[in-house]
Amino acid sequence: LAYEQYAADERQVIVRNAVSTLPERCRDLLTMLFYLNEEMTYQDIAERMSIPVSSIGPTRARCLEKLKKLLRGKL
């Protein structure tokens, strides 16, 4: 069980490090969607990022694809 927790913690570090290397827009979006303690609606995110609500889903998809490429072979 201790090893499983260590492995999970290590994966979190790898993902956070990869997120930190993304372009600012992606980093900000993914942080608001997945890392903040407060739950943000798409409307909240759109207002903070000054983008239309309809752009969040496609932008999220592109950012997650970039993250996936960065993580390929690291997890």
C-alpha positions in Angstrom: 0.0 0.0 0.0 2.9 2.4 0.8 4.3 1.7 -2.7 1.0 2.4 -4.3 0.7 5.8 -2.5 4.3 6.6 -3.5 3.6 5.8 -7.1 0.4 7.9 -7.1 2.3 10.8 -5.6 5.1 10.4 -8.2 2.5 10.5 -11.0 1.0 13.7 -9.6 4.4 15.3 -9.6 5.1 14.3 -13.2 1.7 15.6 -14.3 2.1 18.9 -12.4 5.6 19.4 -13.9 4.2 18.8 -17.4 1.3 21.2 -16.8 3.9 23.9 -15.7 5.6 23.7 -19.1 2.4 24.2 -21.1 1.7 27.6 -22.6 0.2 30.1 -20.1 -3.3 29.9 -21.6 -3.4 26.1 -21.2 -1.8 26.1 -17.8 -4.3 28.6 -16.6 -7.3 26.7 -18.0 -6.2 23.3 -16.7 -5.5 24.8 -13.3 -8.9 26.3 -13.1 -10.6 23.1 -14.3 -8.6 20.6 -12.2 -6.4 22.1 -9.5 -8.3 24.8 -7.7 -10.1 24.0 -4.5 -13.0 26.2 -5.5 -15.3 24.8 -8.2 -15.5 27.1 -11.1 -18.2 27.1 -13.8 -17.4 27.5 -17.4 -18.9 31.0 -17.1 -16.5 31.9 -14.3 -13.6 30.5 -16.4 -14.7 32.4 -19.5 -14.8 35.7 -17.6 -11.4 35.2 -16.0 -9.8 34.2 -19.3 -11.8 36.7 -21.4 -12.9 34.1 -23.8 -16.4 32.9 -24.9 -17.9 30.0 -22.9 -18.1 28.0 -26.2 -14.3 28.2 -26.5 -13.6 26.4 -23.2 -14.3 22.8 -24.4 -12.3 23.0 -27.6 -9.5 24.8 -25.8 -9.5 22.2 -23.0 -9.3 19.4 -25.6 -6.3 21.0 -27.3 -4.5 21.7 -24.0 -5.1 18.1 -22.9 -3.7 16.8 -26.2 -0.6 18.9 -25.6 -0.3 17.6 -22.1 -0.8 14.0 -23.3 2.1 14.5 -25.8 4.3 15.8 -23.0 3.5 12.9 -20.7 3.8 10.2 -23.4 6.4 7.7 -22.0 6.7 9.4 -18.6 3.9 7.7 -16.8 
